[in-house]
Amino acid sequence: MRWKDPFANAEKGYTEGKPKKECLWNCNHVGVCDYSTGVCRCPAGWSGPACDVRRNRPCSQRYGTPGSFEPYDEPFNISLGYGTSGACAGYCDRDTGTCYCPTHTKYGRVPAPVGSIPGTPPIKSGRQLSLHCQPRNDSHGNIAPASKDRPTYEQLLGPHGWCEADTPEFKCPCIADGLAGEFCQFNRESFCINQCGGHGICISGFCKCDAGWYGHDCAHKVPGMYIKSTDDAEIDPWIRDFARIPGSELPSGGKRLRPLIYVYNMDPIFDQTILQYRVDAGSCVHRTFDASNVSVPQGHGYCSETGLHELFLQSPHRTLDPEEADFFYIPMYTACLQFPVANFDDFPSYHTPRASARVYMAASMMYEAQHWIRRMYPYWDRKNGRDHILLAPHDEGSCWVPKVLRNAIILTHWGYTGYNNHSFTSYGPDMFDTKAKDKIYQPKGMRHLIGYERCVDPEKDLVIPQIFFKGKFAGSPFVSNSPSVRRDFLASHKGRTLDWLPKYSRGSRQNLTKLCKEESWWEKYKIYIGESNPPNNTLTYSELLNRSIFCPVLMGEGFTNRFVDSVMHGCIPVIIIDDVLGDFETVLRIEEFSLRVSFQDMSKLPDILLAVSKEDIERMQNNIQKIWSRYIYNFQNSFSDYGPNVTNDAFKTIIQWLYSKI
């Protein structure tokens, strides 16, 4: 490493928060008062200073007229077809935009009675009518355009259909957070960050804190209130693994390890509301609960948003007092907004053109979040944001961070050090270099919001690994404690190439695959690049990495997890991405356990690899054994505990790097 572990003995005093500030009207019984600011935190469906203004998310069947201020909100009409993914032919929960069986059916959703206290749960949850479970026709035989693959009216709403029968012949997937079972017959624990610390009720991502507690994870207590430790609180056993809030449990005068990090309690529209808007419980989050409330890891590429957020909240480096903070973390769920929330229906839009590229919607969200922080707190202006931290986890996320946030420390998976003059992705909705304007909010265009900046500044930003869990690396020689593997392949890269999209991977995967095939690299050198397995081999992805001495690291639409995959399998990474930093490249001496090959030298790959001496190979392999744990996140919970010997993990590496910035 390039520096020591300096914070082991560094301490700083802990102080209680400021006197409380009351909120209006008890936040209409539906929100949670932030007693440090006197502002209500409102769940999906509500807004305003007292959470007394409805914020509807209708299950829009189409997008609204350009320039309109309200989302499309008309009764469902089968003749219009399904112009959005959120269109609903049943009962629409207008808080979240989730579709359920109609109220009049046996398994329909029955809302709380008219006049109930806001936030009262429905009388009956009902069965979900998920994304592709909308009828192709109505009871009169009218057929929706372009709907031949959808179930029929009878399959959903007939006597033996999903919404009427106890054991229907046709079944829709039950994917809403909080519901489970073959017929949505069970309630399960919803995901919330830190599971509300055991001091609140989790409502599909939003923490409704118990009396006397507040904050996005109910970690803050009203001054003067007796505080129980998390262990003593009455916490359901299945969430005890996650309801850890060290900062809230220190008595006044306790000592803290620096750096001290304050995590903003953002307006929920920037994080928790986005979770409530996802219609699939497994989207966006790093863990869920099954029907038996057993924790289940979610190993997709964008779960770093909730994962890193939770790690900061559970860290002993967290402070609840912003006045003593060394750094300020800004939780914003931009990747979750991009998918599955953006354009699912006609809300939210974050003041971008209707149905615009989702990347612009995410950039506008970040812009609004920065404005919110400056309006609510004085801390951004003290150092012009240089002590603030944000995560930009999407494919090219670091490239479209708005220019007003560029002074902040950017944690990202995409380490491109050039300027954001153009986008590399082949996926249209993520291209940040297209023209998009809104005559009211963005008359100068979205590029004016983003500016022309370096995507990553190596002096202040950090490229970090994605969050994956132990199950993904079950075949790793380090995780399985079997470091002796037979490496009889010189190099391999197994992954999609998308030949029909020349822009994908900047052409690197396509070109390398073509070279391997046309020049018989497998037959001559045992180098394989392709979408399947080497000839006459039936290997899993892990087995292929374990049998390879070198593993090329090639980009996809943007960032790639191939560097971490290689390290975790003891395979020497060969980075073939120009102008892009590898994970932790500015922190660890990755040149001691990896190689770098330029795009223009790809054709020379066999000669380059064959020229590496046996001694250098052994040296790099030994170095990988020393640092592999830096590339995993040891959550130390039921599904991601790498054991007590794994102390220097990825999160600790981030904390150590931050300490070096003080």
C-alpha positions in Angstrom: 0.0 0.0 0.0 1.0 3.6 -0.5 0.4 4.6 3.1 0.0 3.1 6.6 -3.1 2.4 8.7 -2.9 5.7 10.6 -6.2 6.0 12.4 -5.8 3.0 14.8 -5.0 5.3 17.8 -6.5 8.5 16.6 -9.5 9.5 18.7 -12.0 12.4 18.8 -14.7 13.2 21.4 -18.3 12.4 20.8 -20.9 15.0 21.4 -24.7 14.9 21.7 -26.8 16.6 19.0 -28.3 20.1 19.2 -31.7 20.9 20.9 -34.6 19.6 19.0 -36.7 21.5 16.5 -40.4 20.6 16.3 -42.1 19.8 13.0 -45.6 20.9 11.8 -48.6 18.8 12.6 -46.7 15.7 13.6 -45.8 15.3 9.9 -49.4 14.4 9.2 -48.9 11.1 11.0 -47.3 9.7 7.9 -43.8 11.2 7.9 -41.0 11.4 10.4 -39.8 14.6 12.0 -36.1 15.4 11.6 -35.6 17.1 15.0 -32.3 18.6 14.0 -33.8 20.6 11.1 -37.5 20.8 12.0 -38.3 19.4 8.6 -40.6 16.4 7.9 -39.2 13.4 6.0 -42.1 12.2 3.9 -42.6 8.7 2.4 -43.8 8.0 -1.2 -47.2 9.6 -1.8 -46.6 12.6 0.3 -44.7 15.9 0.3 -44.9 19.4 1.8 -43.6 20.9 5.0 -46.0 18.7 7.1 -46.3 15.7 4.7 -49.8 17.0 4.0 -49.5 17.4 0.2 -50.3 14.4 -2.0 -47.5 13.4 -4.3 -49.2 10.9 -6.6 -47.4 8.4 -8.8 -50.3 7.3 -11.0 -49.7 4.1 -13.0 -49.4 6.2 -16.2 -50.4 4.4 -19.4 -48.5 6.9 -21.5 -46.1 9.8 -21.0 -47.5 13.3 -20.6 -47.4 16.1 -23.0 -44.0 17.8 -23.3 -43.9 20.9 -21.1 -46.7 19.6 -18.8 -46.1 19.8 -15.1 -48.3 16.8 -14.0 -47.8 13.1 -14.9 -50.3 11.5 -17.2 -53.2 10.5 -15.1 -56.2 9.1 -17.0 -58.3 5.9 -16.4 -56.9 2.8 -18.0 -58.0 2.3 -21.6 -57.3 -1.0 -23.2 -57.3 0.5 -26.7 -54.2 2.7 -25.8 -52.1 -0.4 -25.1 -49.2 -0.4 -22.7 -47.2 2.8 -23.5 -45.3 2.5 -20.3 -44.1 -0.4 -18.1 -46.1 1.0 -15.2 -49.5 0.9 -17.0 -52.1 -0.8 -14.7 -55.4 -2.5 -15.6 -56.1 -3.2 -12.0 -55.9 -1.2 -8.8 -53.0 1.3 -8.8 -51.4 2.2 -5.5 -50.9 5.9 -6.3 -48.3 6.3 -3.5 -45.8 4.0 -5.3 -47.2 3.3 -8.7 -47.5 -0.4 -7.9 -50.3 -2.4 -9.6 -52.5 -5.0 -7.8 -55.6 -7.0 -8.6 -58.8 -4.8 -8.7 -60.5 -4.1 -5.4 -63.7 -6.0 -6.4 -61.9 -9.3 -7.0 -61.4 -11.9 -4.3 -57.7 -11.2 -4.1 -57.8 -7.5 -4.9 -56.2 -4.8 -2.9 -58.5 -3.1 -0.5 -57.2 0.3 0.7 -57.8 1.8 4.1 -61.2 3.3 4.7 -61.8 6.8 3.6 -61.0 9.2 6.5 -58.3 6.9 8.0 -55.2 8.5 9.4 -52.7 9.0 6.6 -50.4 6.1 6.3 -52.9 3.6 7.5 -52.1 0.2 5.8 -54.6 -1.3 3.4 -57.3 -3.6 4.7 -56.0 -6.3 2.3 -52.7 -6.2 0.4 -53.9 -8.2 -2.5 -52.0 -10.0 -5.2 -49.7 -8.0 -7.4 -50.2 -7.5 -11.1 -46.5 -7.1 -12.0 -44.9 -5.7 -15.1 -45.9 -8.4 -17.6 -49.0 -9.5 -15.8 -51.4 -7.1 -17.5 -54.3 -8.4 -19.6 -54.1 -8.4 -23.4 -57.9 -7.9 -23.6 -60.8 -6.6 -21.5 -64.1 -8.3 -20.6 -65.7 -7.1 -23.8 -63.0 -8.7 -26.0 -61.2 -5.5 -26.9 -57.5 -6.3 -27.5 -54.6 -4.0 -26.5 -52.1 -3.2 -29.4 -48.9 -5.2 -29.4 -49.9 -7.4 -26.5 -49.9 -11.0 -27.9 -47.5 -12.2 -25.3 -49.5 -11.0 -22.3 -52.0 -13.2 -20.4 -55.7 -13.0 -21.2 -58.5 -11.4 -19.3 -59.7 -14.9 -18.2 -56.2 -15.9 -17.0 -56.1 -12.8 -14.7 -59.7 -11.9 -13.9 -61.8 -14.9 -14.8 -63.3 -17.3 -12.3 -60.1 -19.4 -12.3 -57.8 -16.5 -12.8 -55.0 -15.0 -10.7 -57.2 -12.4 -9.0 -60.2 -14.7 -8.2 -59.1 -18.3 -7.6 -57.5 -19.7 -4.4 -55.1 -21.8 -6.5 -55.2 -20.0 -9.9 -54.2 -21.9 -13.1 -52.1 -18.9 -14.2 -49.7 -17.3 -11.7 -48.1 -13.9 -11.7 -44.7 -13.4 -10.0 -45.0 -11.9 -6.5 -42.1 -9.5 -6.5 -43.3 -6.5 -4.5 -41.2 -5.9 -1.4 -43.0 -7.1 1.7 -45.0 -9.9 -0.1 -43.9 -13.4 -0.7 -45.2 -16.9 -1.6 -46.5 -18.6 -4.7 -49.8 -16.6 -4.4 -48.5 -13.5 -2.5 -50.0 -15.1 0.6 -47.2 -14.3 3.0 -45.8 -11.1 4.5 -42.1 -10.8 4.6 -39.7 -8.2 6.0 -39.1 -5.3 3.6 -35.6 -3.9 2.9 -34.7 -0.8 4.7 -31.2 0.7 5.3 -30.0 -0.7 8.6 -33.5 -2.1 9.0 -34.4 1.2 10.8 -31.9 0.3 13.6 -34.6 -1.7 15.3 -36.3 1.6 16.2 -38.9 1.8 13.4 -41.1 0.1 10.9 -39.7 -0.6 7.4 -42.2 0.3 4.6 -40.6 -0.9 1.4 -37.5 1.2 1.9 -38.8 4.0 4.1 -38.2 4.0 7.8 -41.2 5.1 9.9 -39.3 5.7 13.1 -40.7 5.0 16.6 -41.6 7.9 18.8 -38.4 9.7 19.9 -36.3 8.4 17.1 -35.6 10.0 13.7 -33.2 9.9 10.7 -33.2 7.7 7.6 -32.2 4.7 9.8 -33.8 5.9 13.0 -30.4 6.4 14.5 -30.9 9.8 16.0 -32.8 10.2 19.3 -34.7 13.2 20.6 -32.4 14.9 23.2 -33.3 13.9 26.7 -34.7 10.5 25.8 -33.4 7.4 27.5 -31.5 5.4 25.0 -31.4 1.6 24.8 -28.6 -0.2 23.2 -29.5 -2.1 20.0 -28.9 -5.4 21.8 -31.4 -4.5 24.5 -34.1 -3.2 22.2 -37.0 -5.4 21.2 -35.7 -6.3 17.7 -37.0 -9.1 15.6 -34.3 -11.7 15.4 -34.1 -11.7 11.6 -33.1 -8.1 11.4 -30.7 -8.1 14.4 -27.8 -8.8 12.0 -28.5 -5.5 10.2 -29.8 -3.1 12.9 -26.4 -1.9 14.0 -25.9 1.8 14.6 -22.7 2.2 16.6 -22.7 6.0 16.6 -26.1 6.2 18.3 -25.0 4.0 21.2 -22.0 5.9 22.5 -22.6 7.9 25.7 -21.6 11.5 25.8 -17.8 11.7 26.2 -17.1 8.5 24.4 -14.1 8.3 22.0 -14.4 7.9 18.3 -12.0 6.8 15.5 -11.2 9.3 12.8 -12.1 10.0 10.1 -15.5 10.9 11.5 -18.2 10.8 8.8 -21.6 12.4 8.9 -24.2 10.7 6.7 -26.8 13.2 5.5 -30.5 12.4 6.3 -31.5 13.3 2.8 -35.0 14.2 1.7 -36.4 10.7 0.9 -37.0 11.7 -2.8 -33.3 11.2 -3.3 -33.0 7.8 -1.7 -35.8 6.0 0.3 -38.7 7.1 -2.0 -36.7 5.7 -4.9 -36.7 2.3 -3.1 -40.4 2.6 -2.6 -40.9 3.2 -6.3 -39.2 0.0 -7.3 -41.7 -2.7 -8.1 -39.3 -5.6 -7.7 -38.0 -6.2 -4.2 -34.7 -7.5 -5.6 -33.9 -4.4 -7.6 -31.4 -1.8 -6.3 -30.6 -3.4 -3.0 -27.8 -5.5 -1.8 -29.9 -7.8 0.3 -33.6 -8.9 0.7 -35.6 -11.3 2.9 -37.3 -14.4 1.6 -40.7 -15.8 2.7 -39.2 -17.1 5.9 -37.4 -13.8 6.6 -34.0 -15.4 5.8 -31.5 -12.9 4.5 -30.8 -13.3 0.8 -27.8 -11.5 -0.9 -28.4 -9.6 -4.2 -25.3 -9.7 -6.3 -26.1 -7.3 -9.1 -23.7 -4.6 -10.3 -25.4 -1.6 -8.9 -26.1 -2.7 -5.3 -23.2 -0.5 -4.1 -25.7 2.3 -3.5 -27.5 0.7 -0.6 -24.5 -1.5 0.4 -22.0 1.4 0.8 -24.7 3.6 2.4 -25.3 0.9 5.0 -21.6 0.3 5.6 -21.1 4.0 6.3 -24.0 4.0 8.7 -22.8 0.9 10.6 -19.2 2.1 10.7 -17.6 3.1 14.0 -16.4 6.1 12.0 -19.9 7.4 11.7 -20.8 10.5 13.7 -24.3 11.8 14.4 -23.0 15.3 15.0 -22.1 17.1 11.8 -20.1 19.8 13.6 -17.4 17.2 14.4 -17.4 15.5 11.0 -14.2 15.2 8.9 -16.3 14.2 5.9 -20.0 14.2 4.8 -21.5 11.4 2.8 -24.4 12.2 0.4 -26.6 9.1 -0.2 -28.3 9.4 -3.6 -29.8 6.4 -5.4 -29.1 7.4 -9.0 -28.5 3.9 -10.3 -31.9 2.7 -8.8 -33.5 5.7 -10.4 -32.0 4.8 -13.8 -33.3 1.3 -13.4 -36.0 0.3 -12.7 -37.6 3.6 -11.7 -36.9 6.1 -14.5 -39.6 6.1 -17.3 -41.4 3.1 -15.7 -44.3 5.5 -15.8 -44.6 9.3 -16.0 -43.2 10.1 -12.6 -40.7 11.1 -11.2 -38.9 13.2 -13.8 -36.7 15.6 -11.8 -37.4 18.4 -14.1 -36.1 16.7 -17.3 -37.9 16.3 -20.6 -40.6 13.7 -20.6 -39.3 10.2 -21.3 -35.8 11.6 -21.7 -32.6 9.6 -21.4 -32.5 8.2 -17.9 -28.9 9.5 -17.4 -30.1 13.1 -17.5 -32.8 12.3 -15.0 -30.1 10.9 -12.6 -27.9 14.0 -13.2 -30.8 16.3 -12.5 -31.5 14.4 -9.3 -27.9 14.9 -8.2 -28.2 18.6 -9.0 -31.3 19.0 -6.9 -29.7 17.0 -4.0 -26.8 19.4 -3.9 -29.1 22.4 -3.9 -31.1 20.8 -1.1 -28.0 20.2 1.0 -26.9 23.8 0.6 -30.4 25.0 1.6 -30.7 22.8 4.7 -27.1 22.7 6.0 -24.1 25.1 6.1 -21.4 22.4 5.6 -21.1 22.4 1.8 -20.3 26.0 1.7 -17.6 25.8 4.4 -15.2 24.1 2.1 -17.1 24.4 -1.2 -17.9 20.7 -1.0 -14.3 19.4 -0.9 -15.0 17.4 2.3 -18.2 15.8 0.8 -18.4 12.3 -0.6 -20.7 10.9 -3.2 -21.0 7.6 -5.0 -21.4 7.5 -8.8 -21.9 3.8 -9.4 -23.4 3.5 -12.9 -21.6 2.4 -16.1 -20.1 5.8 -16.8 -21.4 7.4 -13.6 -18.3 9.5 -12.9 -18.6 11.2 -16.3 -22.1 12.8 -15.8 -21.8 14.1 -12.3 -23.1 17.7 -12.5 -20.5 20.3 -12.4 -21.8 21.9 -9.2 -20.8 18.6 -7.4 -17.3 18.3 -9.0 -15.5 19.5 -5.9 -16.8 16.6 -3.9 -14.9 13.3 -3.5 -16.3 10.9 -6.1 -16.3 7.2 -5.4 -17.0 5.3 -8.6 -16.5 2.0 -10.5 -15.6 3.8 -13.7 -12.1 5.2 -13.6 -11.9 7.1 -16.9 -9.4 9.9 -16.4 -10.2 11.8 -19.6 -12.7 14.5 -20.2 -16.4 13.7 -20.6 -16.6 15.0 -24.2 -18.4 11.9 -25.3 -20.0 8.8 -24.0 -18.5 5.3 -24.7 -21.7 3.3 -24.0 -23.7 1.8 -26.8 -26.9 1.9 -24.8 -28.9 5.0 -25.9 -30.7 5.8 -22.6 -27.2 6.1 -20.9 -25.6 8.3 -23.5 -24.8 11.6 -21.8 -23.6 13.3 -24.9 -27.0 13.5 -26.7 -28.9 16.7 -27.0 -31.7 17.1 -24.5 -33.5 20.3 -23.5 -36.4 21.4 -21.4 -37.7 24.9 -22.4 -38.5 25.7 -18.8 -35.9 24.0 -16.6 -33.0 23.2 -19.0 -33.2 25.8 -21.7 -29.4 25.5 -22.3 -29.5 21.7 -22.5 -28.5 18.9 -20.2 -24.9 19.2 -21.2 -24.8 22.6 -19.6 -25.8 20.9 -16.3 -23.0 18.3 -16.6 -20.4 20.5 -18.1 -17.1 19.4 -19.7 -15.0 17.9 -16.9 -12.6 15.1 -16.2 -14.6 12.0 -15.3 -12.2 11.0 -12.5 -9.6 13.2 -10.9 -6.9 10.8 -9.5 -5.9 13.5 -6.9 -9.3 13.6 -5.2 -11.5 10.7 -6.5 -11.3 7.0 -5.9 -12.2 4.0 -8.1 -13.6 1.3 -5.8 -14.7 -2.3 -6.3 -18.3 -3.2 -6.8 -20.1 -5.0 -4.0 -20.4 -8.7 -4.4 -21.0 -11.3 -1.8 -19.3 -14.5 -0.7 -21.5 -16.7 -2.9 -20.1 -15.2 -6.1 -16.6 -16.1 -5.1 -17.3 -19.6 -3.8 -14.9 -21.0 -6.4 -12.1 -18.6 -5.4 -9.1 -20.4 -4.1 -8.8 -17.9 -1.3 -12.5 -18.1 -0.1 -12.5 -21.9 -0.4 -9.1 -22.2 1.3 -7.6 -24.2 -1.6 -4.9 -22.0 -3.0 -3.3 -24.7 -5.1 -4.9 -24.8 -8.5 -3.7 -26.1 -11.8 -3.2 -23.1 -14.2 -2.7 -24.7 -17.6 -4.3 -21.9 -19.7 -2.1 -18.9 -20.5 -5.1 -16.5 -20.6 -8.8 -16.4 -20.9 -11.7 -14.0 -21.0 -15.3 -15.3 -21.2 -18.0 -12.7 -21.8 -20.4 -11.2 -24.3 -19.0 -9.4 -27.3 -22.1 -7.8 -29.0 -20.5 -7.9 -32.5 -23.5 -5.9 -33.9 -22.7 -3.0 -31.6 -19.3 -1.6 -32.6 -19.3 1.0 -29.9 -19.7 -1.6 -27.1 -16.5 -1.9 -25.1 -14.9 0.7 -27.4 -14.5 -2.3 -29.8 -12.0 -4.1 -27.5 -14.0 -7.3 -26.9 -14.9 -7.6 -30.5 -11.4 -7.0 -31.8 -9.7 -9.3 -29.3 -12.3 -12.1 -30.0 -11.6 -11.8 -33.7 -7.9 -11.9 -33.2 -8.1 -15.0 -31.0 -10.2 -16.8 -33.6 -8.4 -15.7 -36.8 -4.9 -16.2 -35.4 -5.6 -19.5 -33.6 -4.5 -18.2 -30.2 -6.1 -21.1 -28.4 -4.4 -23.8 -30.5 -1.0 -22.0 -30.4 -0.9 -20.4 -27.0 -3.8 -21.6 -24.9 -5.3 -18.1 -25.0 -9.1 -18.0 -25.2 -11.3 -14.9 -25.8 -15.0 -15.5 -26.5 -18.5 -15.8 -25.3 -18.5 -19.5 -24.3 -15.9 -22.0 -23.3 -12.6 -22.9 -24.9 -12.9 -25.9 -27.4 -13.5 -29.2 -25.7 -14.0 -27.7 -22.3 -17.1 -27.4 -20.1 -16.0 -25.0 -17.3 -17.8 -22.7 -15.0 -16.7 -19.1 -15.0 -14.8 -19.6 -11.8 -13.1 -22.8 -13.1 -11.9 -20.9 -16.2 -10.4 -18.1 -14.1 -8.7 -20.7 -11.8 -7.1 -22.4 -14.7 -5.7 -19.2 -16.2 -2.4 -17.5 -15.5 -3.6 -14.2 -17.0 -7.0 -12.7 -17.2 -7.7 -9.8 -19.7 -9.7 -7.0 -18.1 -12.0 -5.4 -20.8 -14.6 -2.8 -20.4 -18.3 -3.3 -21.1 -20.7 -0.3 -21.5 -18.4 1.4 -19.0 -17.0 -0.1 -15.8 -16.1 -3.8 -15.5 -15.9 -6.2 -12.6 -13.3 -8.3 -14.4 -10.4 -6.9 -12.4 -11.9 -8.0 -9.1 -12.9 -11.4 -10.5 -9.4 -12.0 -11.6 -7.8 -11.0 -8.3 -10.3 -13.1 -6.4 -9.3 -16.2 -8.4 -5.6 -15.6 -8.2 -5.4 -14.8 -11.9 -3.1 -12.0 -12.9 -5.2 -9.1 -14.3 -4.2 -7.7 -17.7 -5.9 -4.3 -18.1 -6.7 -3.5 -21.7 -8.6 -0.2 -21.2 -6.8 3.0 -22.2 -7.0 6.0 -19.8 -9.0 4.1 -17.2 -7.8 3.5 -13.6 -8.2 0.0 -12.1 -10.0 -0.5 -8.8 -7.8 1.1 -6.0 -5.1 1.9 -8.5 -4.3 5.1 -6.7 -4.2 3.3 -3.3 -2.5 0.0 -4.0 0.6 -0.7 -6.1 -1.4 -2.7 -8.7 1.5 -2.8 -11.0 3.0 -5.3 -8.6 0.2 -7.8 -9.3 -1.2 -6.8 -12.8 -0.2 -5.9 -16.3 -1.4 -3.1 -18.6 -1.7 -3.4 -22.4 -2.8 -0.6 -24.6 -5.5 -0.9 -27.2 -3.0 -0.5 -30.0 -1.0 -3.4 -28.7 -3.8 -5.9 -28.4 -2.6 -7.9 -31.4 0.7 -8.4 -29.5 -1.0 -10.0 -26.5 0.5 -13.5 -26.9 4.0 -12.1 -27.3 3.6 -9.8 -24.3 2.3 -12.6 -22.0 4.9 -15.1 -23.1 7.6 -12.6 -22.4 6.7 -12.5 -18.7 9.2 -14.6 -16.7 8.2 -17.4 -14.5 9.7 -15.5 -11.6 7.6 -12.4 -12.3 4.5 -14.6 -12.6 5.1 -16.1 -9.2 5.9 -12.7 -7.7 2.6 -11.3 -8.9 0.6 -14.3 -7.8 2.1 -14.1 -4.4 1.2 -10.4 -4.2 -2.4 -11.2 -5.1 -2.5 -13.6 -2.1 -1.5 -10.7 0.1 -4.1 -8.2 -1.1 -7.1 -10.1 -2.3 -9.2 -9.2 0.7 -8.9 -5.5 -0.2 -11.3 -6.3 -3.0 -14.2 -7.8 -1.1 -16.7 -6.2 1.4 -16.8 -8.1 4.6 -20.2 -7.2 6.0 -19.8 -9.7 8.8 -23.4 -10.8 8.6 -25.2 -14.1 7.9 -24.4 -14.3 4.2 -21.2 -12.3 3.8 -18.9 -13.0 6.6 -15.4 -13.9 5.4 -14.2 -14.6 8.9 -12.4 -12.6 11.6 -9.1 -12.8 9.8 -10.4 -10.7 6.9 -10.0 -7.2 8.5 -8.5 -5.2 5.7 -11.4 -5.3 3.3 -12.5 -2.9 0.6 -14.5 -0.7 3.0 -11.6 -0.4 5.4 -9.4 0.5 2.4 -11.8 3.4 1.6 -11.7 4.6 5.2 -7.9 4.5 5.3 -7.7 6.4 2.1 -10.1 9.0 3.5 -8.0 9.4 6.6 -5.0 10.2 4.5 -7.0 13.1 3.1 -7.5 14.8 6.5 
